[in-house]
């Protein structure tokens, strides 16, 4: 069932964050969307997620049901034939790898990514009329057009993009909603004047688009960390429908502090007044916005709305609920830490290959453990966070600070950029139980959450677990009446 496009003024109070790789999976987005708030699936690495879920045997048959609904049955059948393992692979068997995307990938990789985007959104929207969105990292460029097209085919209602400057997405939507070939300019280090680096995605190479009617255009929300970027996006380029204003307390990747990077005694980046978002300028833009980062309390919603926001984006509370895609053992361990008061989140300035600070929960036997990190063999076989660079011959090369150091240096990288870098791609797949089996065991996980992780205790109380419905009830049951609220001139410290 595809819900109608949202109307202006229908903005949800709660946006469920698009977290990690498949932490914000379809069961979570469906649970939130069916309650009238915006459920969001993560678009990151959905091609590999689909391939590995099929190799795990597709418990419950949900993916096969989604593939049966794909507009071109032959394309879906090819994906199924490549990856489905009846009954699931054995625990000791490695997953068949999906080749890493390049600027001009094989058509079947585009087909896999398209089917993956469709399946995730189809299942998230199944059985209700609530809104569902998909979240992308702007820095992960190569598979995005195909995954987005699949999501559009499934009737996605919102598109959210962060971790970069998402100014190319309105044009991408213009093309893909018309089933036209779409061009996405690429970020290539060392590009010279006259270079034209881009990736192309043509829906007609994936399925027969003859006679297909234009697709509904989702509302586009840019995730920003400054009012200056929001103003720029609203004035230049295509249509932007609103913003998520994400502060440095939010989980996952954070924008670096403005100015020179300064670390505190614990080795974490320090943020100051220059990093505060000017909400007066956000209000002047005239588009709806939501606040994200340490806002996930009923009081946080009230404070956000007093600042002129439509509501808040909530990540951490949803990341550890029953419907989250996180592996149950990891979720239970973190919740036990919360109950005991031992939960700790570190903003690691080095962990991510992107160079962006990355919030990491300290959990035994994961990449937050220095011994586990040191023992892991360096490799890059997923490649979503690789840096594209210009080779001497003008072609595109690919390198990652998390790959073997000698390989990185041979490609022109600097040794200092390899220090402390973690394989976030493999780690996040392991976090949702899809880690690759290696000769020395399964890839270690990496768990991310917001700085307010300890506040989960307010929701847990005497419980060992909770549901997405519990989160919604907790956040919305006592939201104050703000009809006569004064619009405060500055952002409250408790939010963002």
C-alpha angles and dihedrals in degrees: 000000000000115000121222119261112273117260124229108274093030093102114151120238092220127045114189108221122249096236134190122309108327095333083113091049128159098274090058095044090047092051092051097040092050088060093057099260127107112277113196132198121205112245093196114120093344090151091062092039091056093045093051095043088054090049088052087061100259096261110220092015093255096136093049089051089053092047089052088060095050111119093239110047093189092059092049091047091055091053090049093049092051099049116012115110112188108230091008133268119292117268092251096048120101120236115253103252123238109225115252116260119253129189089270106030128185112276092243090060089055089048092051091050092048093051090046093054090047095048095049094050094039091056093043090054097040116123102003142066098226123119122272127189138185125224126211135184107233089214091062097072113153104068095032102091092053095045090047092051090053090050090051091052087056092052101253111191102203136029117202122186130180143146093079140015106304099196094130096061099083089058090046090054092047090058102037096048086058092048088244128143109274129211123206117190112227130226104236120176112230095018112164133214108284095027114128108194115177143138122228130209120190116190090200089067090058105042141355105279095179109131096003113145119231114278124242113266113235121221109264117223116186115209108223139171098202138045089226091064091045091053091048093050092047094051104038127051130359135341120311116185101192148320142254107214106210122193131199092264091068120103128254119022117006128196110256116255114269113258126012115353110254123185128208125225090278092055095253126133115261121225125203145174093302089063095056114108117240100233093182087065090045090056091048091059089069097220125114117263137185129208122230131190126062092354099110100117131087086251089051091058090050092049092048092051091048086058089055097261122142089226141294141295113233123200116150098048091053094042092069100039124110095262094051117112092233115123107264095234092056092045092050093049093052092046089051088054090051092051092049094045092242099112112125131182121195124198098221113201092194108038100087120069087220092071090237117126110260127202113230127188111222104240128160118252092017131103089273086073108087091214093053091047093049093048095051116099110237113245141146112207101141099046104190093134097041118133116237113220136180114254120213090259092056096255126122120263127190128219138163129199087221095060123091107305095234091053091050093049092047087059093054099267124143120246093226089062091063096058112113095352114150130201097251092174096059091035095055092048088053089051090065095044096262098105118145119255110237132184090262096043139282121331110267118250130238118209123204130191140154125275090256094065091124089062087073085085088074089059097039098049103157096347129104093207142008141195136238088254089057089055093051092047093047093050100042106032095085104025105150121242105258100180091118097028118142114238103239116221097228139036115270113244092236092064126058 
